[in-house]
Amino acid sequence: MKEKQTSYILSINCGSSSLKFSLFNSGSLQPELYGSVDAIGSTTSKFNITDRERIVLNEIHDFKNLATAVNAVIRWFKESKYNHHLLALGHRLVQGGPDHREPELITEELLIDLQQFVYLAPNHLPDELRTIKTFGRAFSKLPQVACFDTAFHRNMPDEAKYYPLPAKYQEQGLLHYGFHGLSYEYIIQRFEAEDVKAQKILIAHLGNGASMAAVIGGKCIETTMGLSPIGGLVMGTRSGDLDPGVVLFLLKQGRLSITQLDKLLSKDSGLKAVAGKSDVQELLKMEAQDPKAMAAITVFCYQARKFIGSLTAAMGGLDLLVFTGGIGEHSAIVRERICGELGFLGINLDKKSNHENKENISSAISRVKVLAMKTNEEAMIAQHTQTVLKHQTNEN
């Protein structure tokens, strides 16, 4: 009897200056390989692929934009041993508007519908839609699945979901959406015990883009990002929350156009505006000699503490604090500075465990358990893609 060939799901995750992708066994969802293209837009873009045993590819390229990186990834897969064993493609989409809050099969109708919500995520959705179309042309016989980053937050209570503005704007898609949902969902799934899932959990996804989510019983009840990924915490190049008067000031006194305002708040604000650089690890190395770098790190940690306090209040307490994302998982110094003044909430770190980057970094006297965990958005994309495919098979 002929042995059944293994098939794979390819998860694709577009960022503003990066492209991550992972290949998973379509049955077991075990990872086969991981890859990324980093520093897109520079002459030293890094194209890396690693399988379960070794580095497969490690090259420097001049990827001028995301499209050139996408084409390079497609070429690699076309020439690889996996080309004829791909079963489906799963994509992370930052925004799907008010009507697309769960993973679904990508159709022409969906792409047309999503086009009308580009105004909700102008810095992300156009690139993501172009990427879907490019992969669709290259692998025309394969189904593609859209996994929306807003899905995890879709059942927030009304007091968190709606802005105090006239109802007519809600009909245009003006809602508190929240983002980083695939990351939060992955972290919650890591807790297999139901008693843990029932707890009051605060997850801090800290990276170049940063947000937090308050989760009770596995359900999100509040999150820091709002209508767009610009809001909430201060970030690498994004402003985070601002007094609406600041926006009016920039429009009136600064005489900025809408395009200029968007660029300012998305790409020229945050840590970059304070210190001239947006990378936290780089700023930490500079802060001893550079007051601006120190100021940027201070602002980042201050705002993180402030939001931990407000989200704890929203939940009426806190049992578990999880740090994840590039900074949250790897920067012991940032975790220490954030938690150093949160003893009144029952948060105390074990210094040794924290600096050794252990998973459990809380001290024996800490009333709140504190963890530093690796997230995996691509694994969630693969899981959702598998579920949508099974649902389609059952329907047919």
C-alpha positions, 0 to 999 in steps of 0.5 A: 500500500502506497504511503500517504504523502505529508502535506503542509500548511504555510502560515504567512505573517506580514509586518511593516518591515518584516515578513515571517512564515512557517510551515506546519504538518497539516495533520499534526500541526508540528512545525517543519520550518521557520523563515523570515525576511527582516529589515525590508526596505534596506540594502541589508535585508536578512532572508533566513530559513531554519528547519528542525535541524539546521539553518537552511538559508541565511542570506543578505538581500536588497529587498526594496519593499514587501512585494520583492520579499514576498516574491523571493519567498514564493520562488524559494518554495517553488524550487523547494521539495515542499512545492507539490506538498502544500495543502493551504496558505494561512494569512494574518490580517490586521483588520477585517472591519466589523463584519470579519472577526473570525477566520474564513476562507479567502474568496474574491468577494472577501477581498473586494469587501476588505478593500472598503476597510483599508481606511481602518488600517491604511498602513497594514491592510493594502500590503496584506491584500497584495500579499494574498493576491501574489500568493494566490497567483503563484499557488492558484489551486491552493485555498487561502485562509484569512486570520484576523488579528481582531478576532480575539477581542470580538466579544469584549463587553459593550462598555469596552467595545464602543466609543462615546460618539454618535451611533452613526459612526459605529455603522461606518466601522468605528469600534474598539477592535484591539489587535495582537489577537493571534498572539494573545490566543496562543498564550491563552491556549498554552494554559491547559488547566481550566483553573488557570484559564479561569483566572484574571490574566493580563498579557503584555505583548511588547515589541516594536508594536506593543499592546496589552489585553485583560483576559478573564476566563479565557475571554478578552474584556479590555485591550489597549489598542483601539480602532487602529494599532496606533493607540494604547502604549507608546511604541517604537514609531507609534504615538500610542494614546493621545488627547484628541486635542493633540490631533486637533492641534496638529491639524490646526496649528501644525497645518498637517494634511491627513497623510502627514498626520498619519505618517507622523503618528504611525512612523515618526512618533513614539520612542523614535520621536523621543530618542531618534531610534525605535529599537529598545535593545539599542536604546538600552545600550545607549542610555548610560551615555545618552539622556534621550535614550534613557528618557525613551526607555523611562517613558516606555516602562512608565506607560506599561506600568500605567496600563497594567494598573488600569487593566488590573482595575478593569478586571477587579484584580490580577492573578497572572501577568504574562510578558511576551513579544520580542521585548517582553520575552527577551528584555529582563531589564525592561520587565524589571523596570516595569514591575519594580514599582508594582509591589502594591499589586502583589507583583514581585520578580525573582531577580535571578530567574528574570535575568536568566530569562526563565519562564516563571520569573515571579518570586516566592512572595509574589501574590501575582504569578509572572511569566515570560513566554514565547508567542507564536502567531504563525502556529495560530494561523496554521491551527485556524487554517486547518479548522476552516479547511475541515469545516469546508470539507464537512460542508461539502 
